[in-house]
Amino acid sequence: MPLTHFTLATRDVRKSEAFFAGALGWRPIRRPGNIDRPAAWLEIAPGQELHLVEVADFEPSPFEAEFGRHVALVVPPGEFVALRRRLPEHGAVVIEPERETPFARFFFRDPNGYVFEVIEADQAPWQAL
């Protein structure tokens, strides 16, 4: 059962779209015309999308953390260091992991307050164990 999309609320759709496109290289795509508020769709990978929806009074959850709610991404070894360096240039805050793992990883908080985990691997880490 593959993941097709996930949706994040944001106070500023255009700023969030620019962050994900610039920092992560996710490609903006056409969105449906049936949304009555600012929104943006980005392609993460073939068949996988991020949907951004503007919510004026959005506030991030206090549970966005390593041991709370976060989104995990796998990046190839050749992209790991460059991504870690690029994120702060786009307004993200890099966070060191709280626990050790047999694979390299770090976390970052995006400008909206969401937490993402970045795992360095040629494949999903559980496949390498």
NORCORUR-V610341 format. One record per backbone hydrogen bond with DSSP energy under -1.0 kcal/mol. CO is the residue of the C=O (numbers start at 0). NH is the residue of the N-H. E is the energy in kcal/mol with one decimal. If there is no record, write none. Layout:
CO:NH:E
CO:NH:E
//
This chain:
3:48:-2.0
5:50:-2.7
7:52:-2.1
9:54:-2.9
11:15:-2.3
12:16:-3.0
13:17:-2.3
14:18:-2.0
15:19:-2.4
16:20:-2.3
17:21:-2.7
18:22:-3.2
19:25:-1.8
26:42:-3.5
37:53:-2.7
39:51:-3.3
40:28:-2.3
41:49:-2.5
42:26:-1.7
44:47:-2.9
47:43:-2.7
47:44:-1.3
48:5:-1.4
49:41:-2.5
50:7:-2.7
51:39:-2.1
52:9:-1.9
54:57:-2.1
60:63:-1.2
62:64:-1.0
62:68:-2.5
64:67:-1.7
70:116:-3.0
72:118:-3.0
74:120:-2.4
75:78:-2.2
75:79:-1.1
78:82:-2.4
79:83:-2.1
80:84:-2.0
81:85:-2.2
82:86:-2.2
86:89:-1.7
86:91:-2.0
87:90:-1.6
92:108:-2.5
94:106:-2.8
103:119:-2.8
105:117:-3.4
106:94:-3.7
107:115:-2.8
108:92:-2.1
109:112:-2.0
113:109:-2.6
114:70:-1.8
115:107:-2.4
116:72:-3.0
117:105:-1.8
118:74:-3.0
123:126:-1.7
//
